[in-house]
Amino acid sequence: MKNANVTHKITQGMYVLTAGNGGCVVDAVAQVSGGDNPLVSVAVMKKNLTNELVKKNGKFALSVLGMNVDPQIIKDFGFRSGRDADKYAGADLGEAAGVKYINGAIAYMVCEVVDTVENDTHTLFIGRTIEGDILKDESPMSYGYYQEHKNDLMQVKTEMGKTAWVCTICGYVYYGETLPDNYVCPICGVGPELFEIQK
Ligand code: FE
């Protein structure tokens, strides 16, 4: 391939996919049929717990994140695993057709799984929308916008006068003059090489 970054030019959005008692942030969502209950596809990494939850429950919700989304929602659902944390604890959730969705989203849709396609890394779920609503009159955030602005969006405030190490992936702050060599971020699990010092 002349340039493997060509896929960065595909416009995708920012969504929280929820099923059962968990969820994760996804970007690969598309409408794949018309009609009153259109089919929607979503690709979910196989290693994500949410993938198992969708298969187990046969239903999922997609919550569409807007341009003014509370970054905490992205942190809570995107930067930690449901294997380590109860992602629903402290989250502001609604429920429709028996599936939880994110109240801070601009829209949600609930789907019943009608087909799945496995590939090396992801499962493509195809779902029939059975419920949905628009919650806020706001523009959706694109994945490209998020990538371009994530440092500002995720900006972390640290306490004055203290040496802080900020996780560049999730924004977790560790206070201390030095960061232990074998340190592991308690939120997202990355090592010390992905922390940046802030004085
Ligand atoms: Fe982290």
Boltz pocket constraint, residues with backbone or C-beta under 6 A from the ligand:
constraints:
  - pocket:
      binder: B
      contacts: [[A, 79], [A, 167], [A, 168], [A, 169], [A, 170], [A, 171], [A, 172], [A, 185], [A, 186], [A, 187], [A, 188], [A, 189], [A, 190]]
      max_distance: 6.0
